[in-house]
Amino acid sequence: MLLRTFFGWLYILLPHGFLLIFVSLWAQILQIIAFWAILLTGKYPKSLFDFQLGLIKWTLRLNARIYNISDGYPSFGIHGTDEYTSLEVEYPERVSRSLMLIRFFFGWLYVYIPHLFILFFRSIFVHILVFLAWFIVLITGKYPKEFHQWVVGQLRWMTRVGLYMSYMTDVYPAFTGDELDSEK
């Protein structure tokens, strides 16, 4: 944990971040293609969906290490795996075209403003928890369960918003970081 705290930016964040810049740019191009494919066919192309989901899983693995809620080195790539983090998203057979257009034009208003407002303040609290947890782990060797659940909840909530705004689900993201019944 000490090594990751002081040098994680060098051996984790720099190599992953460098690659994620280019992969994310490609993902944005694919998102434009997916938008038009959904608009014309009502379906999210499976290969594009899988790519975007792989990218989300990669960033989730990276964030788990940066927030010190998971040990080990995160695997690279959209096909990487991890025993400590998991994300399962069901491929939608149909995507609502009208809802997609509403998200495209008004998503900033009814999704980003309320969710990101709350997530911003939660993020401040999460950073305080991560800071405190670092000392607790240093002294006791155990990450406090409540702190861990809160940080995981923050990542879960941010992921839900991202999935919804990427047209990967038509389910409006819940205003909670708790695990929902549909996610169990």
Secondary structure, 3 states (H helix, E strand, C coil): CHHHHHHHHHHHHHHHHHHHHHHHHHHHHHHHHHHHHHHHHCCCCHHHHHHHHHHHHHHHHHHHHHCCCCCCCCCCCCCCCCCCCCCCCCCCCCCCHHHHHHHHHHHHHHHHHHHHHHHHHHHHHHHHHHHHHHHHHHHHCCCCHHHHHHHHHHHHHHHHHHHHHCCCCCCCCCCCCCCCHHHC
